Amino acid sequence: MARGRETLKAAPRSEFGSRTSRRLRREGLVPGVVYSGGSEASAFQVAERDVRNVLGEGAALFDLEIDGSKTVPVVVKEQQLHPVRGSLQHIDLQEVRLDEAIQAEVAVELEGIEVAPGVKGGGVLEHVTREVTVEALPTEIPDRLIADVSAMEINDTLQLSALPVPEGVTLVADDPDEVTIATLSPPRVEEVVEPEVEEETELVGEEGESAADEGGDGDSGDSGGE
């Protein structure tokens, strides 16, 4: 379950526009907006290192404090990353009620990869689905879900339906049996290309001899003409 909540401290933001946003990013700040039901959204700015530290804890729920005001529980609604550098460009937060269930994205981590028989036999394990949507009270949303792959053999597939979830947490999916968490494929076999290379070498050699022979006949003809 979720641990004691982290608090993200931010400052109010009154200037808007792309130029202002670029200036904030140069100063190591991230522009953001927090939405709350029934009231206007509030714009804020926060140090990128602070928001990354909070998000790095993995908790879906944390508190937001804007300029010393009362803290409010929030979850990440959306975050925009730079396509190349991966730096945080903008973040949207959603204020939540602790007594109402919400949906949130939760990371899926694999456990037991090294001891899986299929991996020991040279198989290739692929982590297909890395995040899943769950529904629960904000305080009950898990930091992460663990998928145990320690018993997987070659050609095995682990579906979302087999993923254990804590009590009070529901997986949100139309058909959990159709959502693949991980697969274990047979060892990849590289194609042998040596015969093709040898054949090509022989052909090149034959063409080279042919060209030399034709060239020789031509030279002889020229000499005879002189």
C-alpha positions in Angstrom: 0.0 0.0 0.0 1.0 3.6 -0.3 3.5 4.9 2.3 3.3 8.2 4.2 2.6 10.9 1.6 5.4 13.1 0.2 4.7 16.9 0.0 5.6 18.8 -3.1 6.1 22.5 -2.4 5.4 24.9 -5.2 4.9 28.6 -5.9 1.9 30.3 -7.6 2.3 31.2 -11.3 0.8 34.4 -12.8 2.6 34.7 -16.1 1.8 32.5 -19.0 2.8 31.8 -22.6 5.5 29.8 -24.3 8.2 32.5 -23.7 7.5 32.5 -20.0 7.6 28.6 -19.9 10.9 28.6 -21.7 12.4 31.0 -19.2 11.1 29.0 -16.3 12.7 25.8 -17.7 16.0 27.6 -18.2 15.9 28.5 -14.5 15.3 24.8 -13.5 11.5 25.3 -12.9 8.6 23.4 -14.3 5.2 25.0 -15.0 2.2 23.1 -13.8 -1.6 23.2 -13.2 -3.6 21.6 -10.4 -7.3 20.8 -11.2 -9.9 20.3 -8.5 -13.6 19.4 -8.8 -15.9 22.4 -8.7 -13.3 25.1 -8.6 -10.9 26.9 -11.0 -7.6 25.3 -11.8 -4.5 26.8 -10.1 -1.3 27.5 -12.0 2.0 26.9 -10.2 5.7 26.5 -10.8 8.0 24.0 -9.0 11.7 23.1 -9.1 12.2 20.2 -11.5 14.5 18.4 -9.0 11.8 18.6 -6.3 9.0 17.2 -8.5 11.3 14.5 -9.8 12.2 13.5 -6.3 8.6 13.1 -5.4 7.7 11.2 -8.5 10.8 9.1 -8.1 9.4 7.7 -4.9 6.8 5.9 -7.1 3.8 6.9 -5.0 0.7 7.6 -7.0 -0.7 10.0 -4.3 1.2 12.9 -2.7 0.4 16.3 -1.2 0.7 19.7 -3.0 1.5 22.9 -1.1 1.4 26.1 -3.0 3.2 29.0 -1.3 2.4 27.9 2.2 -1.3 27.2 1.6 -3.1 24.2 3.0 -1.8 21.0 1.5 -4.1 19.0 -0.8 -3.9 15.4 -1.9 -3.2 15.1 -5.6 -2.3 12.5 -8.3 -0.6 13.1 -11.6 -3.1 13.8 -14.4 -0.5 14.3 -17.2 3.1 15.1 -17.6 5.0 16.2 -20.7 8.6 15.2 -21.3 11.1 16.7 -23.7 11.3 14.2 -26.7 15.1 14.2 -26.7 16.4 15.1 -23.3 13.6 13.5 -21.3 13.4 16.6 -19.0 10.0 17.4 -17.5 8.4 20.2 -19.5 4.9 20.6 -17.8 2.9 18.7 -15.3 -0.9 18.6 -14.6 -2.1 17.4 -11.2 -5.6 16.4 -10.1 -6.8 17.1 -6.5 -8.6 14.1 -5.1 -10.9 13.2 -2.2 -9.5 10.5 0.0 -12.9 8.9 0.4 -13.6 8.5 -3.3 -12.1 5.8 -5.5 -10.0 7.0 -8.5 -8.2 5.4 -11.4 -4.4 5.6 -11.6 -1.5 4.2 -13.7 0.7 1.9 -11.7 4.1 0.5 -12.7 4.5 -3.3 -13.1 7.9 -4.8 -12.1 9.1 -8.3 -12.9 10.5 -10.5 -10.1 12.5 -13.7 -10.4 13.9 -13.2 -13.9 17.3 -14.7 -13.2 15.8 -18.0 -11.8 13.2 -18.5 -14.5 13.8 -22.0 -16.1 13.2 -20.5 -19.6 15.7 -17.8 -19.0 18.3 -20.3 -17.7 17.7 -22.3 -20.9 18.6 -19.4 -23.1 15.1 -18.0 -23.7 14.4 -14.3 -24.2 12.1 -12.7 -21.6 10.2 -9.6 -22.9 8.5 -7.2 -20.5 5.5 -6.3 -22.7 3.2 -4.2 -20.4 5.0 -1.9 -18.0 2.0 0.1 -16.6 -1.6 -0.9 -15.8 -4.6 1.1 -14.7 -6.1 0.3 -11.3 -9.0 1.7 -9.3 -9.0 2.2 -5.6 -9.2 4.8 -2.9 -6.3 7.2 -3.3 -4.7 6.0 0.0 -4.9 2.3 -1.2 -3.3 2.7 -4.6 -0.1 0.6 -4.6 3.3 2.1 -5.4 3.9 -0.7 -7.9 2.6 -4.2 -8.8 5.0 -7.2 -8.8 4.7 -9.9 -11.5 6.5 -13.1 -10.5 8.1 -14.7 -13.5 10.4 -17.2 -11.7 8.4 -20.2 -12.9 8.2 -19.2 -16.6 9.3 -21.8 -19.2 10.1 -21.2 -22.8 6.9 -20.3 -24.8 5.1 -19.2 -21.6 3.0 -16.0 -21.5 2.0 -14.2 -18.3 -1.3 -12.4 -18.6 -2.7 -9.5 -16.6 -5.3 -11.8 -15.1 -2.5 -13.7 -13.2 -1.2 -10.5 -11.6 -1.9 -10.4 -7.9 -3.3 -7.1 -6.5 -3.8 -5.9 -3.0 -7.3 -6.1 -1.4 -9.4 -3.1 -2.3 -7.6 -2.6 -5.6 -9.3 -3.5 -8.9 -7.5 -3.9 -12.3 -9.1 -1.8 -15.0 -9.2 -3.7 -18.3 -11.9 -4.9 -20.7 -10.4 -8.5 -20.7 -7.4 -9.1 -18.4 -6.8 -12.4 -20.2 -6.0 -10.5 -23.4 -3.4 -8.2 -21.7 0.1 -9.6 -21.9 2.5 -8.7 -19.1 5.5 -10.8 -20.2 6.5 -13.5 -22.7 9.4 -16.0 -22.8 10.5 -16.8 -26.3 12.9 -19.5 -27.5 16.5 -18.6 -28.0 17.2 -16.5 -31.1 19.1 -18.5 -33.8 21.3 -16.5 -36.1 21.2 -17.5 -39.7 24.3 -19.0 -41.2 25.3 -16.9 -44.2 28.7 -18.4 -45.0 27.6 -20.6 -48.0 26.1 -17.5 -49.6 29.3 -15.6 -49.2 31.3 -18.5 -50.7 29.0 -18.7 -53.6 29.2 -15.0 -54.2 33.0 -15.2 -54.1 33.0 -17.9 -56.6 30.7 -16.0 -59.0 32.9 -12.9 -58.6 35.9 -15.0 -59.4 34.3 -16.5 -62.5 33.3 -13.1 -63.7 36.8 -11.7 -63.1 38.3 -14.6 -65.1 35.9 -14.0 -67.9 36.6 -10.3 -68.0 40.4 -11.0 -68.0 40.0 -13.5 -70.9 37.9 -11.0 -72.9 40.4 -8.2 -72.1 43.2 -10.5 -73.3 41.6 -11.2 -76.6 41.0 -7.6 -77.2 44.7 -6.7 -76.5 45.8 -9.4 -78.9 43.6 -8.1 -81.6 44.9 -4.5 -81.1 48.5 -5.8 -81.2 47.8 -7.7 -84.3 46.4 -4.6 -85.9 49.5 -2.6 -85.2 
